[in-house]
Amino acid sequence: MKFNIEKKYIIIGLISFLVIAASICFYYIVFHADSFFDKLDTLYVIASPVVYGIIVAYLLTPIVNFFEKKFLISIFTRKSPLNANKKKYMRLISVTLTLIIVFLFLYAFFSILIPNIITSIKNISSKVPGYVQNLNYWSNKFLNDNPSIEKVTLQIVDLYSEEFNNYLNNSIIPQMESLLKTVSLSLISVLKSLWNLIIGLVISIYVLFSKETFSCQSKKIAYALFSTKNANQIISDTRFVSETFIGFISGKIVDSFIIGCICFAGTTILQLPYPLLISVIVGVTNVIPFFGPYLGAIPCALLILMENPIQSLYFIIFIFLLQQLDGNVIGPKILGESTGLSGFWVIFSITIFGGWLGVPGMIIGVPFFAVVYAMIKRYTEKKLKKRGLPLPTNDYLNVKKIDENNVLIHRNINDNKKFFSFSFIKKKKSTEGDEEQK
């Protein structure tokens, strides 16, 4: 006997199953959040080499495309058009050149950086006793000139020194074993991250060789699951997200490298101490939008302050001028309008994502929020256009209402003047009435 099940019952059953499954997942997330996030962390640790590989391949893709479009494609199409074998050899050469250039750059960078940083740290450590001696001299002189402050300071020191000794004997020393264990586990975690990064680098090579295949497969899935219109929109949105992220991140890296070089030249000319160490700190922290320059300048200024207070003042003025140059000339030239966000939304995205994900959140927060902002803007303009309303934001300034014909009725500026004059007259009359009652 053959059973015929109608299609609508299958759809109802499938929807019911999905609703029940989603409800169970929601209940588990809400009431077992710790276990859920622990499993997510475990999954991330397992998949981290693949994640690193995709990120590395994503960052190296513009360099690979540059070699192919600017140099290799003209060489390989000189005598005959491209075929599968030529594309394979062209990709092999472009990936090899990219890896060689990246490794040479990193080798040159760290071979110059690490010895200078070690020298700077040795100089700082050798001068620490002198810094401590100067601090003791200044503090003793200040306290001797101010006996009342000296008395209060000694009382505070006597009070908290005993508490500190008790805390040291009762808390710190018994926990040294767990502290050493934590340090060793952190070292093992760093080594695992380096190993995962090496595996990710190998995976990135395979991703670079097959990036067009992955793109085609993603488009096939989109057109298979969604309507043609929706699939086109998804592909367009994905392309926009990719262009926004890669444009911002690559541009910010180039911008930070230029700022680091200019900072090194400026600190060398001004004969400031530790020029390379300071330039590296300023250049690396400049990757973080808005707050980055200040995060890098503060410790550098304190470092120079221990050497020479006047030079620290020179450094602060130089960094201020350098950031003005970066914000008004270098940054706009390199980044352009890659985000399209105002200053408020930049600070907002850095604050939210930085508090959520830390330093990586501060770096990717701006391009991510730029994508969300662009999506909301496009959806809003689509709805306004459908209703026949104007799109420019300034057209809605002083709008009082919209009539039945979708015409914007603007509020008369004189209405404010009438309101304020009316309030003033009313207040004056009430004051006069009070005086008459008195």
Secondary structure as UniProt FT lines:
FT   HELIX           7..31
FT   HELIX           33..67
FT   HELIX           68..72
FT   HELIX           73..76
FT   HELIX           84..145
FT   HELIX           147..167
FT   HELIX           168..172
FT   HELIX           173..175
FT   HELIX           176..209
FT   HELIX           211..225
FT   HELIX           228..269
FT   TURN            270..271
FT   HELIX           275..285
FT   TURN            286..287
FT   TURN            289..291
FT   HELIX           292..307
FT   HELIX           309..325
FT   HELIX           326..330
FT   HELIX           331..335
FT   TURN            336..337
FT   HELIX           343..357
FT   HELIX           359..386
FT   TURN            387..388
FT   HELIX           393..396
FT   TURN            397..398
FT   STRAND          399..402
FT   TURN            404..405
FT   STRAND          408..410
FT   HELIX           414..437
//
